[in-house]
Amino acid sequence: MLSLPIFIILMGILVFVSNATAVPWNNEPTGQTIATLSADTQVTFDNPDGLALPSLGSYEVVERSVWIHAKRPSTGEVQRVHVLIRQPVGAGEQLPGVVFMHGAGYGTAQNSFGDVAQSMASAGFVTAVLDKPAWSTSDIDRDYPASARVYDQVINLLRDLPEVDDAKVGIYATSESTWVSSYLLDIDHNVAFQILLSPMVYSPRQSLGFFVTQDFTLVGANEGYQSLVRRVFSADSDLFGLTNLDINTLDPQAYSIPTFVAYGSKDVMTAQVEGTEAMLHMAHQAGNWDMTIRSYPVANHVLRLGDESETGTPLADRYVTDLIDWAVGTVHGLQQTSERVAGVKLYQSITVPKDLHAMRGLTVYGLIVHVFMLIMLCAALIVSMVALGRTIRLRWRKQHGALKQHGALKQHGALGFSHGFGSQLLTLTITTLATLVLFAAGIGQVVIAVIKLAWGGAPDENPGLIYWSWPVIQVVCTLVVWAWSRVFARLIEVASMRGMISWPPRKGSIRAVVTGREPVLASTRLGRVLFWVTAAAMFGVLLVFAFWGLFIY
């Protein structure tokens, strides 16, 4: 009669929290495609004057290094940046140039773009690869406007070289740097052309929300884990000083120059269909019809064949040849004769969450709940250590005859727990924390599977933990709530026996409980404090579970 109403109240609170923090998300339409006009990715041009056009391997290549100082305007930080310049030998003057722009991570001039930069240099381009301008930033707080200015600094470095035609310097941007390129083309309207490898197109919030949700599905993660993505990417990052999630990347100016776009069919990070449509729309808005789209079979996000975590994975067949042929024809002002959209069919499994936005109320509540849980867990740990120390000390004194146990201490132990509350508290705490560990392990396994997939690996046929752990956690959470309701019902029952609940309370009952003469929970203050602090910590864990949707059935 008592446990059931308490259980219903507790479950009602947790179910309400789970549903109140749920973020609606429509993945429709699914399975979008764009049919290419030809399976042949080769890029050809009309050459009526019979110009002798260089191609891959036309020239020997020499390398030289220069160093520049890259300043971050917002903070004044200066990074010494290594620029590796590759030049064709004997190619003459008025050569075109290309500056390479880094994707995510911390690429350097020495370990990035080596094969592509070497290949383009062998076809008559002066190429520049630089250390990624990162300063003191990390992947989550990059300074894109400042990075754009550094890349433009290197563009101007190439333009100033006597052998380079300053009107024919373009960029090669990949993944994250396609967000930077939109800033670059806004400040430098003289960039001649751009090669975009797996462009992200949409804002970081929308792009990352898309690819993480898609990848969670592809690796076989339970739908519950997929709902975590919605809450994460609804966070108001401005509260933490992170302003990159909602930058405006849909700028027609960013697609106002001749553009070569390359995708891989195994790329699980980019919205290829909607991205292509958006880029074409913006290019046409800017009056640019010189857009070439190529899609390569089996290639991953960086156009490699195989797992990117393994060294030496080759680039997709014909990719380098195609982009060089396109770049050579473009800088010579020739008319393209091959199809604009070619290769394998473009495919996109779900829609881009364009309505995804920051939710400040949800973010503040989530922050409060997680901070509360961490504080109470730390408090419970501290009190537990104190209780353990007291227990060890009393047992040591007993063994050495320095203590005579009497009364409550003899009957209930060092903390004075009564009516089995000590063992119940220990069991429920271990169960709740084990469930928290299982939840963290499930998330960790999903993240590892997604990273493996993003690198070009294949998902496991049997998802295992990342699928079954979610319903198991839900069942265990329900059982834990039921067990806590039984404990609270027992507390009420004992308090009633002690005369505390009657009105007015029985004379002397409250004093008897407080002094430990007739305990409800424990005969010692430390035991009572340990119980309530631990109970609050475990309730904090349940609130965190509710925040992430574990009480949506």
C-alpha positions as CSV (number, residue, x, y, z in Angstrom):
1,M,0.0,0.0,0.0
2,L,2.9,2.4,0.7
3,S,5.6,1.2,-1.7
4,L,3.5,1.4,-4.9
5,P,2.4,5.1,-4.5
6,I,6.0,6.1,-3.8
7,F,7.2,4.1,-6.8
8,I,4.6,5.8,-9.0
9,I,5.6,9.2,-7.8
10,L,9.3,8.6,-8.3
11,M,8.7,7.1,-11.8
12,G,6.4,9.9,-12.7
13,I,9.1,12.5,-11.9
14,L,11.7,10.6,-13.9
15,V,9.5,9.9,-16.9
16,F,8.4,13.5,-16.9
17,V,12.1,14.7,-17.0
18,S,12.9,12.3,-19.8
19,N,10.0,13.5,-21.9
20,A,10.5,17.1,-21.1
21,T,14.2,17.0,-22.2
22,A,13.5,15.0,-25.4
23,V,14.3,16.9,-28.6
24,P,12.0,16.3,-31.6
25,W,14.0,15.3,-34.7
26,N,12.6,14.4,-38.1
27,N,15.0,12.2,-40.2
28,E,12.7,12.3,-43.2
29,P,13.1,12.1,-46.1
30,T,15.4,9.1,-46.0
31,G,17.4,7.6,-48.8
32,Q,17.8,10.7,-50.9
33,T,19.8,10.3,-54.2
34,I,21.2,12.3,-57.1
35,A,21.8,10.4,-60.3
36,T,25.0,11.4,-62.0
37,L,25.1,12.1,-65.7
38,S,28.0,9.7,-66.4
39,A,29.8,7.0,-64.5
40,D,33.1,8.3,-66.0
41,T,34.8,10.8,-63.7
42,Q,37.3,12.0,-66.3
43,V,37.4,15.8,-66.8
44,T,38.0,17.0,-70.3
45,F,38.2,20.4,-72.0
46,D,37.9,21.8,-75.5
47,N,41.3,22.9,-76.6
48,P,40.8,24.6,-80.0
49,D,44.2,26.3,-80.0
50,G,46.0,23.1,-79.3
51,L,47.7,24.3,-76.1
52,A,50.4,22.0,-74.7
53,L,48.8,21.3,-71.3
54,P,50.8,19.8,-68.5
55,S,49.5,16.7,-66.7
56,L,50.4,14.5,-63.8
57,G,54.1,13.8,-63.9
58,S,55.1,16.4,-66.5
59,Y,57.8,18.0,-64.3
60,E,60.3,17.1,-61.7
61,V,59.5,18.7,-58.3
62,V,61.7,20.5,-55.8
63,E,60.8,21.5,-52.2
64,R,61.8,24.4,-50.0
65,S,60.7,25.6,-46.6
66,V,59.8,29.1,-45.4
67,W,58.5,30.2,-42.1
68,I,55.9,32.8,-41.3
69,H,54.4,34.3,-38.2
70,A,50.7,33.8,-37.9
71,K,48.9,36.2,-35.6
72,R,45.5,35.5,-34.0
73,P,43.8,39.0,-33.9
74,S,41.4,38.2,-31.1
75,T,44.2,37.3,-28.5
76,G,47.4,38.5,-30.1
77,E,48.9,35.0,-30.0
78,V,51.6,34.3,-32.6
79,Q,52.3,30.9,-34.0
80,R,55.5,30.2,-36.0
81,V,54.2,28.4,-39.1
82,H,56.2,26.2,-41.4
83,V,55.2,26.4,-45.1
84,L,56.4,23.7,-47.4
85,I,56.5,24.9,-51.0
86,R,56.8,22.5,-53.9
87,Q,57.7,23.8,-57.4
88,P,57.9,22.2,-60.8
89,V,61.4,22.3,-62.4
90,G,61.6,24.0,-65.8
91,A,57.9,24.8,-66.0
92,G,58.6,28.5,-66.8
93,E,56.9,31.5,-65.3
94,Q,53.3,32.7,-64.7
95,L,52.5,29.4,-63.0
96,P,49.3,28.7,-61.1
97,G,49.4,28.1,-57.4
98,V,47.5,26.1,-54.8
99,V,47.3,26.5,-51.0
100,F,46.2,23.5,-49.0
101,M,43.8,23.9,-46.1
102,H,43.6,21.4,-43.2
103,G,40.7,19.4,-42.0
104,A,40.1,18.5,-38.3
105,G,43.1,17.7,-36.1
106,Y,46.6,19.2,-36.0
107,G,48.1,18.6,-39.4
108,T,51.6,19.9,-40.2
109,A,53.3,20.9,-43.4
110,Q,55.4,17.7,-43.2
111,N,52.6,15.1,-42.7
112,S,49.7,16.5,-44.7
113,F,48.7,16.5,-48.3
114,G,52.1,15.2,-49.4
115,D,51.0,13.0,-52.3
116,V,48.4,15.4,-53.7
117,A,50.7,18.5,-53.4
118,Q,53.5,16.6,-55.0
119,S,51.2,15.4,-57.8
120,M,49.9,18.9,-58.5
121,A,53.4,20.4,-58.5
122,S,54.4,17.8,-61.1
123,A,51.6,19.2,-63.3
124,G,52.9,22.7,-63.2
125,F,51.4,24.1,-60.0
126,V,53.3,25.8,-57.2
127,T,51.8,24.3,-54.1
128,A,52.0,25.4,-50.5
129,V,51.2,23.2,-47.4
130,L,51.5,24.9,-44.0
131,D,51.2,23.9,-40.4
132,K,47.6,24.1,-39.3
133,P,47.0,27.5,-37.6
134,A,45.7,26.3,-34.2
135,W,47.4,28.6,-31.6
136,S,45.9,27.6,-28.2
137,T,42.6,26.4,-29.6
138,S,41.3,22.8,-29.7
139,D,38.9,21.0,-32.1
140,I,35.9,22.5,-30.3
141,D,36.9,26.2,-30.3
142,R,38.8,26.8,-33.5
143,D,39.2,30.4,-34.6
144,Y,37.9,30.2,-38.2
145,P,38.2,33.9,-39.1
146,A,41.8,34.0,-37.8
147,S,42.6,30.8,-39.7
148,A,41.2,32.2,-42.9
149,R,43.5,35.2,-42.6
150,V,46.5,32.9,-42.1
151,Y,45.6,30.9,-45.2
152,D,45.2,34.2,-47.1
153,Q,48.6,35.2,-45.8
154,V,50.1,32.1,-47.5
155,I,48.0,32.8,-50.7
156,N,49.7,36.2,-50.9
157,L,53.0,34.6,-50.2
158,L,52.6,32.5,-53.4
159,R,51.3,35.5,-55.3
160,D,54.5,37.4,-54.5
161,L,56.7,34.7,-56.0
162,P,58.1,35.8,-59.3
163,E,57.3,32.5,-61.0
164,V,53.6,32.5,-59.9
165,D,50.7,34.3,-61.7
166,D,49.0,36.2,-58.9
167,A,45.6,35.8,-60.7
168,K,45.8,32.0,-60.8
169,V,46.2,31.0,-57.1
170,G,43.5,28.7,-55.7
171,I,42.8,26.6,-52.7
172,Y,42.4,23.0,-51.8
173,A,40.1,22.6,-48.8
174,T,39.0,19.5,-47.1
175,S,36.3,18.7,-44.5
176,E,36.5,21.2,-41.6
177,S,38.5,23.7,-43.6
178,T,35.5,24.1,-46.0
179,W,34.0,26.1,-43.1
180,V,37.2,28.2,-43.0
181,S,37.1,28.7,-46.8
182,S,33.8,30.5,-46.6
183,Y,35.5,33.2,-44.4
184,L,38.5,33.2,-46.7
185,L,36.5,33.9,-49.9
186,D,34.7,36.6,-48.0
187,I,37.9,38.5,-47.4
188,D,39.7,37.6,-50.6
189,H,37.7,38.0,-53.8
190,N,40.7,37.2,-56.0
191,V,41.1,33.5,-55.2
192,A,41.1,31.9,-58.7
193,F,39.5,28.5,-58.0
194,Q,38.8,26.0,-55.3
195,I,38.9,22.2,-54.9
196,L,36.6,21.0,-52.1
197,L,37.1,17.6,-50.7
198,S,34.1,16.3,-48.8
199,P,32.7,19.7,-48.0
200,M,30.6,20.1,-44.8
201,V,28.5,22.9,-46.4
202,Y,26.1,23.4,-43.5
203,S,26.8,24.9,-40.1
204,P,28.8,22.8,-37.6
205,R,25.7,22.2,-35.5
206,Q,23.8,20.9,-38.4
207,S,26.6,19.0,-40.1
208,L,27.8,17.3,-36.9
209,G,24.3,16.5,-35.9
210,F,23.7,14.9,-39.2
211,F,26.8,12.8,-39.4
212,V,26.7,11.6,-35.8
213,T,23.1,10.6,-36.0
214,Q,23.7,8.8,-39.3
215,D,26.7,7.0,-38.0
216,F,25.0,5.9,-34.8
217,T,22.4,4.3,-37.0
218,L,25.0,2.7,-39.3
219,V,26.9,1.1,-36.4
220,G,23.7,-0.4,-35.0
221,A,23.4,1.7,-31.9
222,N,20.1,1.4,-30.0
223,E,17.7,4.2,-30.8
224,G,18.0,5.4,-27.2
225,Y,21.7,6.2,-27.8
226,Q,20.7,8.0,-31.0
227,S,18.4,10.3,-28.9
228,L,21.5,11.4,-27.0
229,V,22.7,13.1,-30.2
230,R,19.7,15.3,-30.3
231,R,20.2,16.6,-26.7
232,V,24.0,17.1,-27.2
233,F,23.6,19.1,-30.4
234,S,20.8,21.2,-28.9
235,A,23.2,22.5,-26.3
236,D,23.7,26.3,-26.1
237,S,27.5,26.3,-26.6
238,D,27.6,30.1,-26.1
239,L,27.2,29.5,-22.4
240,F,30.7,27.9,-22.4
241,G,32.3,30.4,-24.7
242,L,32.1,28.2,-27.8
243,T,30.7,30.2,-30.7
244,N,31.5,28.0,-33.7
245,L,28.4,25.7,-33.8
246,D,26.2,28.3,-35.5
247,I,28.5,30.1,-37.9
248,N,26.9,31.0,-41.2
249,T,28.4,28.9,-44.0
250,L,25.6,29.2,-46.6
251,D,27.2,32.2,-48.3
252,P,26.9,32.5,-52.1
253,Q,30.2,34.3,-52.1
254,A,31.9,31.1,-51.0
255,Y,30.8,29.4,-54.3
256,S,31.3,32.3,-56.6
257,I,34.5,30.9,-58.3
258,P,35.2,27.8,-60.3
259,T,34.7,24.9,-58.0
260,F,35.6,21.2,-58.1
261,V,33.8,19.1,-55.5
262,A,34.8,15.5,-54.7
263,Y,32.9,12.9,-52.6
264,G,33.5,9.3,-51.7
265,S,30.7,6.8,-51.6
266,K,31.9,5.4,-48.2
267,D,32.0,8.9,-46.7
268,V,29.7,8.7,-43.7
269,M,30.2,12.3,-42.5
270,T,28.8,14.6,-45.2
271,A,25.3,15.2,-46.5
272,Q,26.1,14.7,-50.1
273,V,22.7,15.1,-51.7
274,E,21.5,18.2,-49.8
275,G,25.1,19.6,-49.7
276,T,25.4,19.4,-53.5
277,E,22.0,21.0,-54.0
278,A,22.9,23.8,-51.6
279,M,26.3,24.4,-53.2
280,L,24.7,24.5,-56.7
281,H,22.0,26.9,-55.5
282,M,24.5,29.3,-53.9
283,A,26.8,29.2,-56.9
284,H,24.0,30.0,-59.2
285,Q,22.9,32.8,-56.9
286,A,26.5,34.2,-57.2
287,G,26.3,33.9,-61.0
288,N,28.7,31.0,-61.1
289,W,27.9,28.0,-63.3
290,D,31.4,26.5,-63.3
291,M,30.7,23.8,-60.7
292,T,32.0,20.2,-61.2
293,I,30.9,17.4,-59.0
294,R,32.7,14.0,-58.8
295,S,31.7,11.0,-56.7
296,Y,34.2,8.1,-56.3
297,P,33.3,4.5,-55.4
298,V,34.6,2.9,-52.2
299,A,36.4,6.1,-51.2
300,N,36.0,7.4,-47.6
301,H,35.7,10.9,-46.2
302,V,39.3,11.9,-47.3
303,L,39.0,10.1,-50.6
304,R,41.1,7.2,-49.5
305,L,40.5,3.5,-50.2
306,G,40.3,1.5,-47.0
307,D,40.7,2.3,-43.3
308,E,42.2,5.8,-42.7
309,S,43.6,4.6,-39.3
310,E,46.1,2.5,-41.3
311,T,49.0,4.3,-42.9
312,G,49.6,4.3,-46.6
313,T,46.0,4.0,-47.8
314,P,45.8,5.1,-51.4
315,L,43.6,7.8,-52.9
316,A,40.6,6.9,-55.0
317,D,41.3,5.8,-58.5
318,R,41.5,8.7,-60.9
319,Y,40.8,11.3,-58.2
320,V,44.2,13.0,-58.4
321,T,44.2,12.8,-62.2
322,D,40.7,14.2,-62.4
323,L,41.4,17.2,-60.1
324,I,44.6,18.0,-61.9
325,D,43.0,17.8,-65.3
326,W,40.2,20.1,-64.0
327,A,42.6,22.6,-62.4
328,V,44.8,22.7,-65.5
329,G,41.9,23.3,-67.9
330,T,40.4,25.9,-65.5
331,V,43.5,28.0,-65.0
332,H,44.0,28.0,-68.8
333,G,40.4,29.3,-69.3
334,L,39.2,26.4,-71.4
335,Q,35.6,25.2,-71.9
336,Q,34.8,22.0,-70.1
337,T,33.3,19.3,-72.3
338,S,32.8,16.5,-69.8
339,E,29.7,16.1,-67.7
340,R,29.5,18.4,-64.6
341,V,28.1,15.7,-62.3
342,A,29.8,12.3,-62.8
343,G,30.8,9.2,-60.9
344,V,28.7,6.9,-58.7
345,K,25.3,8.0,-57.6
346,L,25.2,10.4,-54.7
347,Y,23.3,9.0,-51.7
348,Q,22.2,10.4,-48.3
349,S,20.5,8.2,-45.7
350,I,18.7,10.9,-43.6
351,T,18.0,14.6,-43.9
352,V,20.1,17.4,-42.5
353,P,18.5,18.7,-39.2
354,K,18.2,22.3,-40.5
355,D,15.8,23.2,-37.7
356,L,18.4,22.2,-35.0
357,H,19.1,25.1,-32.7
358,A,20.5,26.0,-29.3
359,M,18.1,25.4,-26.4
360,R,19.3,27.4,-23.4
361,G,16.8,26.1,-20.9
362,L,17.6,22.5,-21.7
363,T,21.4,23.3,-21.5
364,V,21.1,25.1,-18.1
365,Y,18.9,22.3,-16.6
366,G,21.3,19.6,-17.9
367,L,24.3,21.4,-16.5
368,I,22.6,21.8,-13.1
369,V,21.6,18.1,-13.0
370,H,25.1,16.9,-13.9
371,V,26.8,19.3,-11.5
372,F,24.4,18.2,-8.7
373,M,25.2,14.5,-9.4
374,L,29.0,15.1,-9.4
375,I,28.9,17.2,-6.2
376,M,26.7,14.6,-4.4
377,L,28.8,11.7,-5.6
378,C,31.9,13.5,-4.2
379,A,30.2,14.3,-1.0
380,A,29.0,10.6,-0.7
381,L,32.6,9.5,-1.3
382,I,34.0,11.8,1.3
383,V,31.4,10.7,3.9
384,S,32.0,7.1,3.0
385,M,35.7,7.5,3.6
386,V,35.1,9.0,6.9
387,A,32.7,6.2,7.8
388,L,35.2,3.6,6.7
389,G,37.9,5.3,8.7
390,R,35.7,5.2,11.8
391,T,34.8,1.6,11.3
392,I,38.4,0.6,10.9
393,R,39.4,2.6,14.0
394,L,36.7,1.1,16.2
395,R,37.5,-2.4,15.1
396,W,41.2,-1.9,15.8
397,R,40.4,-0.6,19.3
398,K,38.1,-3.5,19.9
399,Q,40.7,-6.0,18.8
400,H,43.3,-4.4,21.2
401,G,40.9,-4.3,24.1
402,A,40.7,-0.5,24.1
403,L,37.0,-0.4,23.5
404,K,34.0,-2.0,25.3
405,Q,31.1,-2.3,23.0
406,H,27.7,-1.6,24.5
407,G,24.2,-0.8,23.3
408,A,23.6,0.3,19.8
409,L,27.3,-0.1,18.8
410,K,27.3,-3.7,19.8
411,Q,23.9,-4.4,18.1
412,H,24.2,-2.4,14.9
413,G,27.9,-1.8,14.3
414,A,30.1,1.3,14.0
415,L,27.6,3.3,12.0
416,G,24.6,2.1,14.0
417,F,22.4,1.2,11.0
418,S,19.1,-0.4,12.1
419,H,16.4,-2.4,10.4
420,G,18.7,-3.5,7.6
421,F,19.1,0.0,6.1
422,G,22.9,-0.3,5.9
423,S,22.9,-3.4,3.7
424,Q,20.0,-2.0,1.6
425,L,22.0,1.2,1.1
426,L,25.1,-0.6,0.0
427,T,23.2,-2.9,-2.4
428,L,21.3,0.0,-4.1
429,T,24.5,2.1,-4.3
430,I,26.5,-0.6,-6.0
431,T,23.6,-1.4,-8.4
432,T,23.1,2.3,-9.4
433,L,26.8,2.9,-9.9
434,A,27.2,-0.3,-11.9
435,T,24.3,0.9,-14.1
436,L,26.1,4.2,-14.5
437,V,29.3,2.4,-15.6
438,L,27.3,0.3,-18.1
439,F,25.8,3.5,-19.5
440,A,29.3,5.1,-19.9
441,A,30.6,1.8,-21.4
442,G,27.8,1.8,-24.0
443,I,28.4,5.4,-25.0
444,G,32.2,4.6,-25.2
445,Q,31.6,1.6,-27.5
446,V,29.3,3.7,-29.7
447,V,31.9,6.4,-30.0
448,I,34.7,3.9,-30.9
449,A,32.4,2.3,-33.5
450,V,31.6,5.7,-35.1
451,I,35.3,6.7,-35.2
452,K,36.1,3.4,-36.9
453,L,33.4,3.9,-39.4
454,A,34.5,7.5,-40.1
455,W,38.0,6.2,-40.8
456,G,36.6,3.9,-43.5
457,G,36.2,0.7,-41.5
458,A,33.1,-1.5,-41.8
459,P,30.6,-1.7,-38.9
460,D,30.4,-4.9,-37.0
461,E,27.6,-7.3,-38.1
462,N,26.6,-7.8,-34.4
463,P,26.4,-4.4,-32.6
464,G,26.5,-6.2,-29.2
465,L,26.8,-3.9,-26.2
466,I,25.8,-0.7,-28.1
467,Y,22.4,-2.2,-28.8
468,W,21.4,-4.4,-25.8
469,S,22.9,-2.2,-23.0
470,W,20.2,0.5,-23.4
471,P,17.1,-1.7,-22.6
472,V,19.1,-3.5,-19.9
473,I,19.9,-0.1,-18.3
474,Q,16.2,0.9,-18.6
475,V,15.1,-2.3,-16.8
476,V,17.7,-2.0,-14.1
477,C,16.8,1.7,-13.5
478,T,13.1,0.7,-13.1
479,L,14.1,-2.0,-10.5
480,V,16.4,0.5,-8.7
481,V,13.5,3.0,-8.4
482,W,11.3,0.2,-7.1
483,A,13.9,-0.8,-4.5
484,W,14.3,2.8,-3.4
485,S,10.5,3.1,-3.0
486,R,10.6,0.0,-0.8
487,V,13.3,1.6,1.3
488,F,11.4,4.8,1.8
489,A,8.2,2.9,2.6
490,R,10.2,1.0,5.3
491,L,11.5,4.3,6.6
492,I,7.9,5.6,6.9
493,E,6.9,2.4,8.6
494,V,9.6,2.5,11.2
495,A,9.0,6.3,11.8
496,S,5.3,5.4,12.4
497,M,6.3,2.7,14.9
498,R,8.5,5.3,16.7
499,G,5.5,7.7,16.9
500,M,7.1,10.4,14.7
501,I,4.3,10.5,12.1
502,S,1.3,10.7,14.4
503,W,0.0,14.2,15.1
504,P,1.0,15.5,17.4
505,P,4.2,13.4,17.5
506,R,4.4,11.1,20.5
507,K,6.1,12.8,23.4
508,G,9.9,12.2,23.4
509,S,9.8,10.3,20.0
510,I,11.8,12.9,18.1
511,R,14.4,13.2,20.8
512,A,14.7,9.4,21.0
513,V,15.4,9.2,17.3
514,V,17.9,12.1,17.2
515,T,19.9,10.8,20.2
516,G,19.9,7.3,18.7
517,R,18.1,5.7,21.6
518,E,15.3,4.6,19.3
519,P,16.8,4.9,15.8
520,V,14.8,4.9,12.6
521,L,17.8,4.8,10.2
522,A,20.8,4.7,12.4
523,S,21.8,5.3,16.0
524,T,24.8,7.5,15.0
525,R,24.7,10.9,13.3
526,L,27.4,9.8,10.8
527,G,25.2,6.8,9.8
528,R,22.2,9.1,9.1
529,V,24.4,11.6,7.2
530,L,25.9,8.8,5.1
531,F,22.4,7.4,4.2
532,W,20.9,10.7,3.1
533,V,24.0,12.0,1.2
534,T,24.3,8.7,-0.6
535,A,20.6,8.6,-1.3
536,A,20.7,12.1,-2.8
537,A,23.7,11.1,-4.9
538,M,21.9,8.1,-6.3
539,F,18.8,10.2,-7.0
540,G,21.2,12.6,-8.9
541,V,22.4,9.6,-11.0
542,L,18.7,8.7,-11.8
543,L,18.0,12.4,-12.8
544,V,21.0,12.2,-15.1
545,F,19.6,9.0,-16.6
546,A,16.2,10.7,-17.0
547,F,17.9,13.7,-18.7
548,W,19.4,11.4,-21.4
549,G,16.0,9.7,-22.0
550,L,16.4,6.4,-20.2
551,F,12.9,6.7,-18.8
552,I,11.2,7.0,-22.2
553,Y,9.8,3.5,-22.9
